């Protein structure tokens, strides 16, 4: 045990982002980039996280680092190595910060020893790379225990927490108590919403930066209808009894600019055949995480099929659980969903589908999600809590109508009735089905919401705004 992996990210020219914006906003981005390069000089901006794939944090780091490097900033990414016991503790903290007791386990001296032992073992490899004056962004609870060590190297530790909950309860109090002694001396704190930060975070060291998506990545690059169908047929996610699987897979542009080809896949759907080509699809894409409430969405949909048109199918999509190292609950949640579906009557089971996407090729995985989101009639994110939902922003960028829970950062993303529909109570399945039928029965209304959603993302959630805010943060802490 002990060591870190460096994730190499290809530079992407900043001008690609500037091309998406009005001249004034593009010029602001260029000016901020020039200032950051001059300020940082030969210093490196490090990012340290717990996984290189399988979640929103990894996706955002790919984007921010690619454009940061393209702007001339030496920014790099390290991934820590952890044990199963370590990730059990950090998943417990994750659930507590969202206000849920999770597995009900403790967060005492024994858990702290497990947690700190892993980070102490990883720190030697970090210390070989980080130099005095460098800036180090530590992401989420998994890396919080590195703050003191980074400061001891003469570098500047910043803690970036992507999760949180509006308001506090006994669970959040437990989680923040554990972390307080670990991160309290950070030079800066970054949260997705100000309300997520606990009271002990000094407000003069607090920065609020909402995440963003990369419009040019395989997850979000343009696909026409023919491309979408070719990708989904090739992956055997959507049926095509006439043509079958194409002998040569569709091509796509990878993050590094090279051309990839979609592989033929069989068995991505769990205990199931491909979704009928003519079906209208209600889609949720997320990790197999209890807070994403895949099981609640499945049960609510299955119990109200009589209120939905006969051609509407539900498709729940998550990563291959064997490919996500830092989420020990994933396999349990998937198995619970699988068992529930198998117990349904055949007619109901035929309209509900579970899929695991392969994780061995991150760019292909992203393209599959892209095609699924564009194929969907309605996209749902029925989270019980959500720090910020990239799986909400992504379909909004693709002009898809979204139904999502009015929790956490989702309330910043969607204006209810203007750029999507919000569920006041994420556990109210009747409210969810009513929102779905409203969109399914009125395609013109759904299209208007989708168009407004795309413009909202353009205005608020593209990486130029994200990068400008990080530049302002560096300006404050690195003088």
C-alpha positions in Angstrom: 0.0 0.0 0.0 1.2 3.5 -0.7 1.8 5.5 -3.9 -0.1 7.7 -6.3 -1.0 7.6 -10.0 -0.4 10.6 -12.2 -3.2 11.1 -14.7 -1.9 12.7 -17.9 -4.3 15.1 -19.5 -3.9 16.4 -23.1 -3.7 20.2 -23.5 -6.8 21.8 -25.2 -6.5 25.3 -26.7 -8.3 27.9 -24.7 -9.6 29.4 -28.0 -12.0 26.4 -28.4 -13.9 27.7 -25.3 -13.7 31.3 -26.4 -15.4 30.3 -29.7 -18.5 29.4 -27.7 -18.9 32.8 -26.1 -19.7 36.5 -27.0 -16.6 38.6 -27.6 -16.6 40.3 -24.2 -16.8 37.1 -22.3 -14.1 35.5 -24.5 -11.8 38.4 -23.8 -12.3 38.2 -20.1 -11.2 34.5 -20.3 -8.1 35.4 -22.2 -7.1 38.2 -19.8 -7.6 36.0 -16.8 -5.5 33.2 -18.3 -2.7 35.6 -19.0 -2.8 36.9 -15.5 -2.7 33.4 -14.0 0.3 32.4 -16.1 2.2 35.5 -15.0 1.2 35.0 -11.3 2.1 31.4 -11.1 5.4 31.5 -13.0 7.1 28.1 -12.6 4.8 26.9 -9.9 2.5 23.9 -10.5 -1.2 23.6 -9.7 -1.7 20.1 -8.4 -5.1 18.3 -8.1 -5.4 15.3 -5.9 -8.4 13.0 -5.9 -9.4 9.4 -5.2 -10.3 8.2 -8.7 -9.5 9.0 -12.3 -12.9 7.8 -13.6 -16.4 6.9 -12.7 -17.8 10.1 -11.4 -18.4 13.8 -11.9 -15.2 14.9 -10.1 -13.0 13.0 -12.5 -14.9 14.4 -15.5 -14.5 17.9 -14.2 -10.8 17.5 -13.6 -10.3 16.3 -17.1 -12.0 19.4 -18.4 -10.4 22.0 -16.1 -6.9 20.6 -16.5 -7.1 20.3 -20.3 -8.0 24.0 -20.7 -5.8 25.2 -17.9 -2.8 23.5 -19.6 -3.9 24.9 -22.9 -3.8 28.3 -21.4 -0.2 27.8 -20.3 -0.7 26.8 -16.6 1.3 23.8 -15.4 -1.6 21.9 -13.8 -1.4 18.2 -13.0 -3.5 15.5 -11.4 -2.6 12.8 -8.9 -4.9 9.9 -7.7 -4.3 8.4 -4.3 -4.3 4.7 -3.6 -6.7 3.4 -1.0 -7.8 0.2 0.7 -11.4 -1.2 0.8 -11.5 -0.2 4.5 -10.4 3.4 3.6 -13.1 3.7 1.0 -15.7 2.3 3.5 -14.8 5.2 5.8 -14.9 7.8 3.1 -18.2 6.6 1.7 -19.6 6.9 5.3 -18.4 10.5 5.4 -19.9 11.1 1.9 -23.3 9.9 3.1 -23.1 11.9 6.4 -22.3 15.1 4.6 -25.4 14.6 2.6 -27.4 14.2 5.8 -27.8 10.4 5.7 -26.5 7.9 8.2 -25.4 5.6 5.5 -24.1 2.2 6.8 -24.5 3.5 10.4 -20.9 2.8 11.2 -18.7 4.9 13.5 -16.3 7.8 12.9 -14.0 7.5 15.9 -10.4 6.9 16.6 -10.3 3.5 14.8 -11.8 5.0 11.6 -9.4 7.9 11.8 -6.4 5.5 12.1 -7.6 3.6 9.0 -8.1 6.8 7.1 -4.8 8.5 8.1 -2.7 5.4 7.5 -3.6 5.3 3.9 -2.9 9.0 3.4 0.4 8.7 5.3 1.4 5.9 3.0 0.5 7.9 -0.1 2.1 11.1 1.1 5.7 10.0 0.4 5.0 9.8 -3.4 3.2 13.1 -3.2 6.1 14.8 -1.4 8.5 13.7 -4.2 6.5 15.8 -6.7 5.1 18.8 -4.9 7.5 21.8 -4.5 7.4 24.8 -2.2 5.0 27.5 -3.5 3.0 25.0 -5.6 -0.8 25.2 -5.2 -2.5 21.9 -4.3 -6.3 21.4 -4.7 -7.4 18.5 -2.5 -10.7 17.1 -3.7 -13.4 15.8 -1.3 -13.1 13.9 2.0 -10.8 11.3 0.6 -7.9 13.8 0.5 -8.7 16.1 3.4 -6.1 14.5 5.7 -3.3 15.7 3.4 -3.7 19.4 4.3 -1.1 19.5 7.0 1.4 17.5 5.0 1.1 19.7 2.0 1.5 22.8 4.1 4.7 21.2 5.6 6.1 21.0 2.1 5.9 24.7 1.8 3.0 24.4 -0.7 -0.4 26.0 -0.5 -3.2 23.5 0.3 -6.8 24.3 -0.9 -9.7 21.9 -0.1 -12.3 21.5 -2.8 -15.5 19.8 -1.5 -17.9 18.8 -4.2 -20.6 17.5 -1.9 -22.8 19.0 0.8 -26.3 19.7 2.0 -28.4 22.8 2.6 -29.0 22.9 6.3 -27.5 20.6 9.0 -28.7 17.6 10.9 -27.1 15.1 13.3 -25.5 13.2 10.4 -23.9 16.3 8.8 -22.6 17.3 12.2 -20.9 14.0 12.6 -19.3 14.2 9.2 -18.1 17.8 9.6 -16.7 17.1 13.1 -14.5 14.3 11.6 -13.2 16.6 8.9 -12.7 19.8 10.9 -9.5 18.9 12.4 -8.1 17.6 9.1 -8.8 20.6 6.8 -9.2 23.6 9.2 -5.8 25.0 8.3 -6.3 24.9 4.5 -5.4 28.2 2.8 -8.8 28.2 1.0 -12.0 26.3 0.7 -14.0 25.7 -2.5 -17.7 24.6 -2.4 -20.3 24.3 -5.1 -22.8 26.3 -2.9 -22.1 28.7 0.0 -24.8 26.9 2.1 -22.7 23.7 2.0 -19.8 25.1 3.9 -20.0 24.4 7.7 -19.9 27.3 10.1 -16.2 26.8 11.0 -15.0 27.6 7.5 -13.8 31.2 7.6 -15.8 33.2 5.0 -12.7 35.1 3.9 -11.2 31.8 2.8 -14.4 30.5 1.1 -14.9 30.5 -2.6 -18.0 29.2 -4.4 -17.5 27.6 -7.8 -20.2 25.6 -9.4 -19.0 22.8 -11.7 -19.1 23.0 -15.5 -19.1 20.7 -18.6 -16.9 20.6 -21.6 -18.9 21.1 -24.8 -16.2 19.5 -26.9 -15.6 16.2 -24.9 -17.0 12.9 -26.2 -19.7 13.2 -23.5 -21.0 16.4 -25.1 -19.7 16.7 -28.7 -22.5 17.0 -31.3 -24.1 13.8 -32.6 -26.8 13.7 -35.3 -29.7 11.3 -35.1 -28.0 8.8 -37.4 -24.8 8.8 -35.2 -26.9 8.3 -32.1 -28.7 5.3 -33.4 -25.5 3.8 -34.8 -23.7 4.1 -31.5 -26.6 2.6 -29.5 -27.1 -0.3 -32.0 -23.4 -1.0 -31.9 -23.5 -1.2 -28.1 -26.6 -3.4 -28.3 -28.5 -0.9 -26.1 -31.2 -0.2 -28.6 -32.6 -2.9 -30.9 -32.6 -2.8 -34.7 -34.0 -6.0 -36.1 -33.5 -5.0 -39.7 -29.8 -3.9 -39.9 -28.4 -5.5 -36.8 -25.0 -4.5 -35.4 -22.9 -2.7 -37.9 -19.7 -4.5 -38.9 -17.6 -1.4 -38.3 -18.3 0.8 -35.3 -19.1 4.6 -35.5 -16.1 6.9 -35.1 -15.7 9.7 -32.7 -13.1 12.2 -31.6 -11.3 11.4 -28.3 -10.1 14.0 -25.8 -6.6 13.9 -27.2 -7.8 14.6 -30.7 -7.4 11.1 -32.0 -10.2 9.1 -33.6 -11.8 6.3 -31.7 -14.2 3.5 -32.9 -17.2 2.3 -30.8 -16.7 -1.4 -30.0 -19.4 -4.0 -30.4 -20.9 -4.8 -27.0 -23.2 -7.5 -25.8 -24.5 -7.8 -22.3 -24.4 -4.2 -21.2 -28.1 -4.5 -20.3 -28.6 -6.6 -17.2 -30.8 -9.7 -17.6 -32.3 -8.1 -20.7 -32.6 -7.6 -24.4 -32.0 -4.2 -26.2 -34.5 -1.5 -25.7 -37.1 -1.5 -28.6 -36.1 1.0 -31.3 -39.6 2.6 -31.3 -39.8 3.1 -27.5 -39.8 6.5 -25.9 -37.2 6.4 -23.2 -37.2 7.9 -19.8 -33.5 7.9 -18.8 -31.5 8.3 -15.6 -27.7 8.1 -15.8 -25.8 8.1 -12.5 -23.5 6.1 -10.3 -25.2 3.2 -8.4 -25.3 5.4 -5.3 -28.2 5.3 -2.8 -28.5 9.0 -2.8 -29.2 8.9 -6.6 -32.3 6.8 -5.7 -32.2 4.5 -8.7 -34.3 2.1 -6.7 -36.9 4.7 -5.9 -37.2 5.7 -9.5 -37.5 2.1 -10.6 -40.2 1.3 -8.0 -42.1 4.5 -8.7 -42.1 3.9 -12.4 -43.1 0.2 -12.1 -45.9 1.0 -9.8 -47.5 3.6 -12.1 -47.2 2.1 -15.5 -50.9 2.4 -16.0 -50.5 6.2 -15.9 -47.9 6.3 -18.6 -48.2 5.7 -22.4 -47.6 2.1 -23.4 -44.6 3.0 -25.6 -42.6 4.6 -22.7 -39.7 2.6 -21.2 -37.4 3.4 -18.3 -33.7 3.0 -18.7 -31.4 3.2 -15.6 -27.7 3.5 -16.6 -24.7 3.4 -14.4 -21.0 2.4 -14.6 -19.8 -1.2 -14.5 -19.5 -1.5 -10.7 -16.2 -3.4 -11.0 -14.7 -0.3 -12.6 -15.3 2.2 -9.8 -12.8 1.8 -7.0 -14.0 4.4 -4.5 -17.7 3.4 -4.1 -18.2 0.2 -2.1 -22.0 0.6 -2.2 -22.3 0.4 -6.0 -22.6 -3.4 -6.4 -25.2 -3.5 -3.6 -27.4 -0.9 -5.2 -27.2 -2.5 -8.6 -28.1 -5.9 -7.2 -31.1 -4.5 -5.3 -32.4 -2.9 -8.5 -31.8 -6.1 -10.5 -33.7 -8.3 -7.9 -36.6 -5.8 -7.8 -36.9 -5.8 -11.6 -36.7 -9.6 -11.9 -39.7 -9.9 -9.5 -41.9 -7.7 -11.6 -44.6 -9.2 -13.9 -43.2 -9.9 -17.4 -45.2 -7.0 -19.0 -43.7 -4.5 -16.5 -40.2 -6.0 -16.7 -40.2 -5.6 -20.4 -40.5 -1.8 -20.0 -37.8 -1.4 -17.4 -34.1 -1.8 -18.3 -30.8 -1.6 -16.3 -27.5 -1.1 -18.0 -23.8 -1.1 -16.9 -21.4 0.9 -19.1 -17.8 -0.4 -19.5 -15.2 1.7 -17.7 -12.0 0.5 -19.5 -12.3 3.2 -22.2 -13.3 6.5 -20.7 -13.9 8.2 -24.0 -16.1 5.5 -25.3 -18.0 5.4 -22.1 -18.6 9.1 -22.4 -19.8 8.7 -26.0 -22.3 6.1 -25.0 -23.7 8.4 -22.3 -23.9 11.2 -24.9 -25.8 9.0 -27.3 -28.2 7.8 -24.6 -29.0 11.3 -23.4 -29.7 12.5 -27.0 -31.8 9.4 -27.6 -33.9 9.9 -24.4 -37.3 11.6 -24.6 -37.0 12.8 -21.0 -34.0 12.7 -18.7 -34.6 12.3 -14.9 -32.3 12.9 -12.0 -34.3 11.7 -8.9 -31.5 12.3 -6.4 -32.3 12.5 -2.7 -29.4 14.9 -2.3 -27.1 16.3 -4.9 -24.0 18.6 -4.5 -24.2 19.5 -8.2 -25.6 17.3 -11.0 -23.4 17.1 -14.1 -26.0 14.4 -15.2 -28.5 17.3 -15.2 -26.2 19.8 -17.0 -25.3 17.3 -19.7 -28.8 16.6 -21.1 -29.7 20.3 -20.7 -26.8 21.2 -23.0 -28.2 18.6 -25.5 -31.6 20.5 -25.3 -33.3 17.5 -23.6 -36.2 18.2 -21.1 -35.1 17.3 -17.6 -37.1 16.3 -14.5 -35.0 16.5 -11.4 -35.2 16.8 -7.7 -35.3 20.3 -6.1 -32.3 19.5 -3.9 -28.8 21.0 -3.5 -27.1 22.4 -6.6 -29.8 21.2 -9.0 -31.8 24.2 -7.8 -29.1 26.4 -9.2 -29.1 24.5 -12.5 -32.8 24.4 -13.4 -35.4 27.2 -13.2 -38.6 25.3 -12.6 -41.0 25.5 -15.6 -38.5 27.5 -17.6 -35.5 25.2 -18.2 -36.8 21.9 -16.7 -39.2 20.6 -14.1 -38.2 20.3 -10.4 -39.7 17.8 -8.0 -40.4 19.4 -4.6 -40.3 16.0 -2.9 -37.8 13.6 -4.5 -39.6 10.7 -2.8 -43.0 11.5 -4.2 -43.4 9.1 -7.1 -46.8 10.5 -8.0 -45.3 14.0 -8.5 -42.5 12.4 -10.6 -44.9 10.6 -12.9 -47.1 13.7 -13.2 -44.1 15.6 -14.4 -43.2 12.9 -16.9 -46.7 12.7 -18.3 -46.8 16.5 -18.7 -43.7 16.3 -20.9 -44.6 13.1 -22.7 -48.1 14.4 -23.6 -46.9 17.8 -24.8 -43.8 17.5 -27.0 -43.9 21.2 -28.0 -43.6 22.1 -24.3 -40.8 19.6 -23.8 -39.0 21.1 -26.7 -39.3 24.7 -25.3 -37.9 23.6 -22.0 -35.0 21.8 -23.7 -34.1 24.8 -25.8 -34.1 27.1 -22.7 -32.1 24.5 -20.8 -29.3 24.6 -23.4 -29.1 28.4 -23.2 -28.9 28.3 -19.4 -25.9 26.0 -19.6 -24.3 28.3 -22.2 -24.7 31.3 -19.8 -23.7 29.6 -16.5 -22.1 26.2 -16.7 -19.4 26.2 -19.4 -15.7 26.0 -18.3 -14.8 29.6 -19.2 -16.7 30.8 -16.1 -15.2 28.0 -14.0 -11.6 28.9 -15.1 -12.1 32.6 -14.5 -13.2 31.9 -10.9 -10.2 29.6 -10.3 -8.0 32.3 -11.7 -9.5 34.8 -9.2 -8.9 32.3 -6.3 -5.2 31.8 -7.3 -4.8 35.5 -7.4 -5.9 35.7 -3.8 -3.9 32.9 -2.3 -0.7 32.8 -4.4 0.6 36.4 -4.3 
